Amino acid sequence: MAIVTYSREAGTGLTPEELTMLEEAEKLPQVYDEDCPKLTSAQLAEFRPVYNAEGTPKRRERVFTVEAKVEEE
């Protein structure tokens, strides 16, 4: 299976071909395997929105601690 990436201009609608492709994709079964197992209810509950109510990305503060041992010669 290949990964296909599309891009389009903002504000443009889907072409009839794209609408047909999406309608056909809706009919395909969901396939789960060891690399992509079905998520449990608990796992699904852990998901959080990436965007806030205004539609802008949420930012989280990240703190990193780096410890280094410097040996003097």
VMD Tcl script that builds the backbone (N, CA, C; Angstrom):
set m [mol new atoms 219]
animate dup $m
set s [atomselect $m all]
$s set {name element resname resid chain x y z} {
  {N N MET 1 A 0.846 -1.169 0.000}
  {CA C MET 1 A 0.000 0.000 0.000}
  {C C MET 1 A 0.896 1.237 0.000}
  {N N ALA 2 A 0.532 2.234 -0.758}
  {CA C ALA 2 A 1.323 3.452 -0.875}
  {C C ALA 2 A 0.635 4.600 -0.144}
  {N N ILE 3 A 1.437 5.563 0.270}
  {CA C ILE 3 A 0.903 6.780 0.862}
  {C C ILE 3 A 0.776 7.803 -0.254}
  {N N VAL 4 A -0.415 8.356 -0.415}
  {CA C VAL 4 A -0.670 9.342 -1.458}
  {C C VAL 4 A -0.956 10.673 -0.788}
  {N N THR 5 A -0.276 11.721 -1.230}
  {CA C THR 5 A -0.440 13.041 -0.647}
  {C C THR 5 A -0.969 13.994 -1.716}
  {N N TYR 6 A -1.981 14.768 -1.355}
  {CA C TYR 6 A -2.554 15.757 -2.250}
  {C C TYR 6 A -2.485 17.117 -1.580}
  {N N SER 7 A -2.430 18.148 -2.381}
  {CA C SER 7 A -2.538 19.505 -1.845}
  {C C SER 7 A -3.459 20.297 -2.769}
  {N N ARG 8 A -4.067 21.336 -2.223}
  {CA C ARG 8 A -4.975 22.153 -3.019}
  {C C ARG 8 A -4.981 23.566 -2.491}
  {N N GLU 9 A -5.466 24.461 -3.294}
  {CA C GLU 9 A -5.587 25.851 -2.892}
  {C C GLU 9 A -6.699 25.975 -1.852}
  {N N ALA 10 A -6.496 26.849 -0.878}
  {CA C ALA 10 A -7.515 27.075 0.143}
  {C C ALA 10 A -8.786 27.619 -0.511}
  {N N GLY 11 A -9.924 27.114 -0.076}
  {CA C GLY 11 A -11.210 27.605 -0.566}
  {C C GLY 11 A -11.716 26.918 -1.814}
  {N N THR 12 A -10.951 25.984 -2.378}
  {CA C THR 12 A -11.435 25.282 -3.562}
  {C C THR 12 A -12.175 24.027 -3.128}
  {N N GLY 13 A -13.193 23.669 -3.857}
  {CA C GLY 13 A -13.984 22.483 -3.522}
  {C C GLY 13 A -13.393 21.226 -4.142}
  {N N LEU 14 A -14.009 20.111 -3.844}
  {CA C LEU 14 A -13.570 18.838 -4.409}
  {C C LEU 14 A -14.112 18.682 -5.821}
  {N N THR 15 A -13.324 18.016 -6.663}
  {CA C THR 15 A -13.778 17.719 -8.021}
  {C C THR 15 A -14.737 16.529 -7.961}
  {N N PRO 16 A -15.530 16.317 -9.022}
  {CA C PRO 16 A -16.414 15.140 -9.037}
  {C C PRO 16 A -15.636 13.833 -8.879}
  {N N GLU 17 A -14.431 13.756 -9.453}
  {CA C GLU 17 A -13.610 12.548 -9.306}
  {C C GLU 17 A -13.225 12.325 -7.844}
  {N N GLU 18 A -12.856 13.401 -7.160}
  {CA C GLU 18 A -12.471 13.289 -5.752}
  {C C GLU 18 A -13.659 12.885 -4.887}
  {N N LEU 19 A -14.829 13.436 -5.182}
  {CA C LEU 19 A -16.029 13.046 -4.433}
  {C C LEU 19 A -16.332 11.567 -4.631}
  {N N THR 20 A -16.209 11.087 -5.857}
  {CA C THR 20 A -16.442 9.666 -6.146}
  {C C THR 20 A -15.431 8.803 -5.411}
  {N N MET 21 A -14.160 9.230 -5.403}
  {CA C MET 21 A -13.122 8.468 -4.720}
  {C C MET 21 A -13.438 8.365 -3.223}
  {N N LEU 22 A -13.890 9.462 -2.609}
  {CA C LEU 22 A -14.234 9.434 -1.187}
  {C C LEU 22 A -15.444 8.546 -0.916}
  {N N GLU 23 A -16.430 8.600 -1.796}
  {CA C GLU 23 A -17.616 7.749 -1.622}
  {C C GLU 23 A -17.240 6.273 -1.702}
  {N N GLU 24 A -16.352 5.923 -2.617}
  {CA C GLU 24 A -15.887 4.535 -2.738}
  {C C GLU 24 A -15.066 4.127 -1.521}
  {N N ALA 25 A -14.253 5.029 -1.005}
  {CA C ALA 25 A -13.431 4.721 0.169}
  {C C ALA 25 A -14.294 4.460 1.398}
  {N N GLU 26 A -15.436 5.151 1.503}
  {CA C GLU 26 A -16.348 4.923 2.637}
  {C C GLU 26 A -16.885 3.500 2.665}
  {N N LYS 27 A -16.959 2.870 1.514}
  {CA C LYS 27 A -17.516 1.516 1.414}
  {C C LYS 27 A -16.501 0.430 1.798}
  {N N LEU 28 A -15.208 0.774 1.850}
  {CA C LEU 28 A -14.183 -0.209 2.167}
  {C C LEU 28 A -14.213 -0.568 3.657}
  {N N PRO 29 A -13.914 -1.819 3.995}
  {CA C PRO 29 A -13.900 -2.207 5.411}
  {C C PRO 29 A -12.662 -1.663 6.117}
  {N N GLN 30 A -12.787 -1.441 7.417}
  {CA C GLN 30 A -11.627 -1.051 8.209}
  {C C GLN 30 A -10.804 -2.306 8.480}
  {N N VAL 31 A -9.497 -2.194 8.300}
  {CA C VAL 31 A -8.614 -3.339 8.466}
  {C C VAL 31 A -7.652 -3.049 9.611}
  {N N TYR 32 A -7.614 -3.941 10.588}
  {CA C TYR 32 A -6.713 -3.813 11.725}
  {C C TYR 32 A -5.685 -4.925 11.657}
  {N N ASP 33 A -4.457 -4.627 12.075}
  {CA C ASP 33 A -3.422 -5.653 12.141}
  {C C ASP 33 A -2.518 -5.354 13.326}
  {N N GLU 34 A -1.408 -6.079 13.459}
  {CA C GLU 34 A -0.540 -5.889 14.625}
  {C C GLU 34 A 0.127 -4.518 14.622}
  {N N ASP 35 A 0.324 -3.916 13.458}
  {CA C ASP 35 A 0.909 -2.585 13.394}
  {C C ASP 35 A -0.121 -1.485 13.644}
  {N N CYS 36 A -1.377 -1.805 13.438}
  {CA C CYS 36 A -2.455 -0.830 13.623}
  {C C CYS 36 A -3.646 -1.552 14.264}
  {N N PRO 37 A -3.531 -1.887 15.558}
  {CA C PRO 37 A -4.620 -2.624 16.209}
  {C C PRO 37 A -5.809 -1.711 16.494}
  {N N LYS 38 A -6.956 -2.332 16.695}
  {CA C LYS 38 A -8.149 -1.579 17.057}
  {C C LYS 38 A -7.942 -1.020 18.461}
  {N N LEU 39 A -8.256 0.267 18.643}
  {CA C LEU 39 A -8.061 0.912 19.937}
  {C C LEU 39 A -9.194 0.571 20.894}
  {N N THR 40 A -8.856 0.453 22.167}
  {CA C THR 40 A -9.873 0.200 23.188}
  {C C THR 40 A -10.569 1.515 23.526}
  {N N SER 41 A -11.670 1.438 24.237}
  {CA C SER 41 A -12.387 2.642 24.671}
  {C C SER 41 A -11.497 3.521 25.541}
  {N N ALA 42 A -10.680 2.896 26.388}
  {CA C ALA 42 A -9.773 3.657 27.256}
  {C C ALA 42 A -8.726 4.397 26.425}
  {N N GLN 43 A -8.200 3.758 25.395}
  {CA C GLN 43 A -7.217 4.416 24.540}
  {C C GLN 43 A -7.849 5.573 23.764}
  {N N LEU 44 A -9.046 5.364 23.258}
  {CA C LEU 44 A -9.739 6.429 22.530}
  {C C LEU 44 A -10.035 7.623 23.426}
  {N N ALA 45 A -10.320 7.373 24.700}
  {CA C ALA 45 A -10.624 8.450 25.640}
  {C C ALA 45 A -9.411 9.328 25.924}
  {N N GLU 46 A -8.213 8.827 25.661}
  {CA C GLU 46 A -6.990 9.592 25.908}
  {C C GLU 46 A -6.711 10.632 24.825}
  {N N PHE 47 A -7.377 10.547 23.687}
  {CA C PHE 47 A -7.142 11.514 22.623}
  {C C PHE 47 A -7.627 12.891 23.048}
  {N N ARG 48 A -6.878 13.909 22.667}
  {CA C ARG 48 A -7.222 15.296 22.955}
  {C C ARG 48 A -7.154 16.095 21.664}
  {N N PRO 49 A -7.980 17.136 21.536}
  {CA C PRO 49 A -7.934 17.961 20.323}
  {C C PRO 49 A -6.586 18.651 20.166}
  {N N VAL 50 A -6.144 18.762 18.935}
  {CA C VAL 50 A -4.896 19.448 18.640}
  {C C VAL 50 A -5.148 20.951 18.531}
  {N N TYR 51 A -6.358 21.335 18.143}
  {CA C TYR 51 A -6.700 22.737 17.968}
  {C C TYR 51 A -7.672 23.180 19.057}
  {N N ASN 52 A -7.567 24.438 19.454}
  {CA C ASN 52 A -8.488 24.970 20.451}
  {C C ASN 52 A -9.769 25.462 19.764}
  {N N ALA 53 A -10.678 26.057 20.521}
  {CA C ALA 53 A -11.977 26.479 19.996}
  {C C ALA 53 A -11.854 27.523 18.893}
  {N N GLU 54 A -10.776 28.307 18.910}
  {CA C GLU 54 A -10.589 29.343 17.889}
  {C C GLU 54 A -9.998 28.783 16.599}
  {N N GLY 55 A -9.646 27.509 16.594}
  {CA C GLY 55 A -9.082 26.901 15.406}
  {C C GLY 55 A -7.583 27.076 15.263}
  {N N THR 56 A -6.938 27.529 16.315}
  {CA C THR 56 A -5.483 27.676 16.274}
  {C C THR 56 A -4.842 26.527 17.042}
  {N N PRO 57 A -3.632 26.146 16.657}
  {CA C PRO 57 A -2.986 25.014 17.335}
  {C C PRO 57 A -2.766 25.288 18.819}
  {N N LYS 58 A -3.006 24.252 19.615}
  {CA C LYS 58 A -2.705 24.350 21.042}
  {C C LYS 58 A -1.208 24.205 21.225}
  {N N ARG 59 A -0.671 24.918 22.173}
  {CA C ARG 59 A 0.762 24.813 22.463}
  {C C ARG 59 A 0.924 24.346 23.894}
  {N N ARG 60 A 1.815 23.405 24.063}
  {CA C ARG 60 A 2.109 22.917 25.404}
  {C C ARG 60 A 3.522 23.309 25.751}
  {N N GLU 61 A 3.708 23.658 27.006}
  {CA C GLU 61 A 5.059 23.945 27.469}
  {C C GLU 61 A 5.760 22.616 27.691}
  {N N ARG 62 A 6.960 22.525 27.174}
  {CA C ARG 62 A 7.731 21.302 27.349}
  {C C ARG 62 A 9.006 21.646 28.101}
  {N N VAL 63 A 9.273 20.876 29.107}
  {CA C VAL 63 A 10.460 21.100 29.910}
  {C C VAL 63 A 11.360 19.885 29.755}
  {N N PHE 64 A 12.608 20.137 29.401}
  {CA C PHE 64 A 13.579 19.069 29.231}
  {C C PHE 64 A 14.694 19.261 30.241}
  {N N THR 65 A 15.110 18.190 30.834}
  {CA C THR 65 A 16.236 18.226 31.760}
  {C C THR 65 A 17.353 17.387 31.164}
  {N N VAL 66 A 18.508 18.001 31.061}
  {CA C VAL 66 A 19.668 17.299 30.514}
  {C C VAL 66 A 20.737 17.265 31.579}
  {N N GLU 67 A 21.181 16.084 31.903}
  {CA C GLU 67 A 22.248 15.941 32.877}
  {C C GLU 67 A 23.502 15.473 32.152}
  {N N ALA 68 A 24.594 16.115 32.445}
  {CA C ALA 68 A 25.859 15.744 31.812}
  {C C ALA 68 A 26.948 15.680 32.860}
  {N N LYS 69 A 27.777 14.695 32.731}
  {CA C LYS 69 A 28.902 14.561 33.646}
  {C C LYS 69 A 30.142 14.998 32.876}
  {N N VAL 70 A 30.810 16.004 33.385}
  {CA C VAL 70 A 32.021 16.517 32.729}
  {C C VAL 70 A 33.216 16.035 33.515}
  {N N GLU 71 A 34.066 15.319 32.864}
  {CA C GLU 71 A 35.268 14.824 33.516}
  {C C GLU 71 A 36.425 15.747 33.179}
  {N N GLU 72 A 37.092 16.217 34.205}
  {CA C GLU 72 A 38.242 17.084 33.990}
  {C C GLU 72 A 39.491 16.234 33.825}
  {N N GLU 73 A 40.374 16.688 32.944}
  {CA C GLU 73 A 41.606 15.925 32.696}
  {C C GLU 73 A 42.713 16.343 33.616}
}
mol reanalyze $m
mol bondsrecalc $m
mol representation Tube
mol addrep $m
